[in-house]
Amino acid sequence: MSRRLGRVMAAGVIALTAVQKKWRRAASRLEAAERLLPRHRVATRWGPLVFTSGHKQALQYPREFDRLEPETLAWIDGFKTPCRFWDVGANIGLFSLYAGLRPGVAVSAFEPAAANYAALCRNIETNRLQERIQAYCLALCERELLGSLALSATHAGSVFNAFDSEEDCFGRPIAVAFRQGMLGFSIDGLRRHFGLPAPHYLKIDVDGLEERILLGARRTLADPALRSIMLEMEERETPRNRRLTAALAAAGFRLAARGAGGRGGSINGLFTRP
C-alpha cells in the first residue's frame, strides 16, 4: 500500500509541475522531495535526537532505536567522562549521535559508504552536534591502502559492505551493486600520521573487517587509555570468533559480556581490561 501511495504522490507532483519551464520544474520537484523527507524525533536518556531518513531502510534506526542494540546504548551510558569514543562503521550515526548527546564525550565517527556518510553528516547537522562529533569518510583496516569499497546497495542505511573484499562477515559473497573508491588507514597509522590520542572507548561494527582492523591497531589496543571495546562477532562459536578473542586477549582484554542474538547471526561482544 505504501509503495502504491508513493507512486500516486509522485505522479501528482509530476503532473502539477509539468507546465513549468525545464529548470523551474526540476527545482520545484527537488523542493518537494526535500520537504517530504521524513524526520523522526526520538526521546533518549540524554535528550531528543532527530533522524532524517532518505531511504526506507534507514527508517529502522529511529523506529527501533532502543531495540536494535540495547547493550550498546547501556555501554555508552556507562562511559566515564570526559572521554574519546571512536565509532568504526558508524552507518547513519545511531550510536555516534547518542554518545554525542552526552556532555564530555568527544566522538570520532568513521563511515566509508558514501550514502551512509552523507546521512551521518546530515544527522549531525540536524542535531547541532558538530562540536562534539567529527565524521570521516574513511575505511579503517590493517594498513594504508587505496582500494575499493564493495557496496551491497547505494542508499542510506545499507549494510554488508566490504573494503578490499567482496565477502560479508560470514564469508559469504556480497551481491555487489557498486564499487566505490576508498582510502584505507590502520588505526595505528591514522593516529601516528595525524598525532591523534588513543580513544577511551572503541566500537567496531564493519561486517567482516574486524580482524584486519585489530591487526592494524596493535599499539592502540596496548595503550592503557583504551578502556573497553564493543565488537561485532558471530552468534555461533566459530574460528573467526576465537581469532578475534585471542587478538584482544593478547592486548589484555577479556570478553566481559555478549549481546542478545537475533540479529541475523551476529552479536556484540564487550571486551574490557580485567
N, C-alpha and C positions, 0 to 999 in steps of 0.2 A: 504494500500500500504506500509506504513512504517513498519508494522509488518512482511509482506511478505519479504521485503527487508532485514530486520534484520535477518530473518531466513536464507536467502541466504548468507549473510555475515558471519554468524556464521558457516554455513556449509563449507564455503570457508576456514575459519581458521582451522576448524577441519580437513579438507582434507589436507591442507598444512602441518600440524604438525603431521599427522598420522604416518609418517615414523620415527619420533624421538623416543628415548627411553622414558620410562614411566615418570620419573621425569622431564626430559628436556621438554617433551611435555606439561606437566602440567605448567611448568614455562613459556613456550612460550605463552600458551593460556592466562595465567593470565597477562602477559605483554601486550598482545594485548587488553585485556579487560580494563586494566588501561589506555592505550593510547587512547582508544576510548571513555572514559568518557567525556561527553560534558562539556565544561567550557564556561560560558557566562559572558561577561563583560557588566555591566550596568552603565550608566552615572548617577550620582546623584548630588545634590546641593553641597555636601561636598566632592566630588571626586568619582572616579570609584570604583565599587565593582565587584568582580568576584565570581560567584557561580559554584561549581562543583555539577552536578546533577547525582546521582546514580540510579535514577528511574524516569520514565516518569511523575509520579505525581508531583515530585519535580520541574519539568520544569515550573510550573505555577508561581513560585516565581520570577525568573528573567524575564519571559515572560510578566507578568502582574505587574511588580514591582510597578509602580506608579498608578495602577488602583485598586489593591486589597483593600487597606485601606488608601486612601489619607489623611483621618483625623488623622491617627496615625503618618504619616510622618510629617504633619503640626504641630502636638503636639510636636514631637521630635525637629523640627526646632525651636520651641519656648522655649526650655529648657534654664533656666538661669544657666550659667556655672560659676565656677565648680560645678558639681553635681554628685549624685549617682542615677543610673537608674537600677531598677530590672525588668527583663522581665520574667514573670512567664508563662510558656507554650511557650517557645521560638521556638519550632519546629526546622527548619534547620537554623534559625538565621536571618531572613529577617530584623527585627527591631533592634535586638541587633547589627548587623553589621552596619546598617545605623547610629545608635546612636554612635557606636564606632568610626566612621569616624570623629565625632565632637571633636575637642580639648577640654579637660576639662570635658568630660563625662566618668565616670567610670561605666562600665556595669557589672552586675551580671545576667547571663542567666541560667534559670532553665528549664531543659527538661528531663523527665524521660524515654521516649521511646528510646530504645537502638539505632535503626537505625537513628532516628532523631538526637539524641545526637552525634552519630558518624559524621553525615553530618554537624552538627553545629560546631563541633571541627575542621573538615576539612576546612570549610569555614573561620573560624577564622584564621587558619594557612595559607591558601591560600592568605588571605588579610593582613597578618602580623599584626594582631590586638590583639595578645596575651597579650600585655602590657596594653591594655585598656578593654578587655573583659575576664571575668572569667566565665567558663561554668561549671555547676554542674548537674550531673545525679541524681536528687532528685525530689520527688513528694512533693509539699507543700500542706498541708491540715490543719485540726484543732488540731492535736496533734501528738506526736511522735508515729510512728507506723511502724511495719514491716509487709508489706502487699503484695498485688498482683496488678499489672497493667494489666487491660484487654485491649488488643490491637485489633483494628478492622483490622489492617494489620501490617506487619512487615517490610515494606520498608520505605525508607526515604521520608518524606513529608506526611506521613499518619496523619490523624486527627480522631476525635471521639474515643479517648482512655480514659479510666476511671480508677482512682486509688481507690481501695477498693470499687468498684461499677461495675455494668455492664449495666448502663444506660447512655445515652447521655444527653446533656443539655436540651433536650425537654422531658425527661422522657421516651424515647423510648429505648427498649433493644438493646444493641450492639451485632452485629454478631461477636462473639469473635473468632479471628483467633489464638491467642496465649496469654497465661498468663505469664507475666514476673515478677519475684520477684523484690520488690522495697522498699526502705526505705523512710518513710514519716516524715516530720517535720512540725510543725507550724512555721509561720514566726516569731512570738514572741519567740518560743522555740529555733529556729535556731540562732536568734540574741543573745539570752541570753547565749546559750551554747558556742558560738564562739566569743562573745564580738563584734558583728557587729553593726555599726551605722545604723540608720534608712535610708532608701532610700529617696531621694527627689521626685522621680517620680516612680510610680508603675504601671506596665501593667499586667493584669491578663486575660489570654485567655486559658481556660483549659477545655472547652467543658462540663461544668456541675458541676465542683468542686468549683465554685466561692464562694458559700455560706459558705462552710466549711473552705475555706482559710480565708475569712473575720472573721469567728468565732475565728480562731487561730491567728489573727493579731490585737486584740483589743488595745494592748499597742502601737503598731506601728501606727495604724490609729490615735491614740490620740497624737502622737508625732508631735509637731509643725514643725519639719523638713520636714515632708511629705507634699508636696505642691499640688499634683494632682494625680489622678488615672484614668487610661483608663481600662474599664471593659467590657467584653463581656456580652451582655444581649440579651433578645429575642426581635424581632422586634415588635411583638404584645404586648400590655399591659397585663401582666399576674401576678398571685400571686407571682411567683418567682421574677419578676422584682420589685414588691412592697417590697418584703423582702430585696432584695439587696439594694434598695434605702433607705429603713428605717435603715438598718445596717450602711450605710455610713452617713446618716443624724445624727444618734446618735453620730458619731465621728466628726461631724462638717462639713461634705461635702455635697454639693448640686449638682444636675445634671445640668451641665452648657451647654452641647451640646450633640446631638445624631448624630451618623454617618449615612450615607445613607444606605438604605436597599438593598435587592437583594443579600444577602449572605446566602441563604438557610434558612432564617428565623431569622438570628442573626444580631445584630448591635453592635457598640461600643458606650458606654456611657462615657463621660468625666465628671469626678467629681472634683470639686475644692472647696477650702475653700472660703466662702464669704469674 
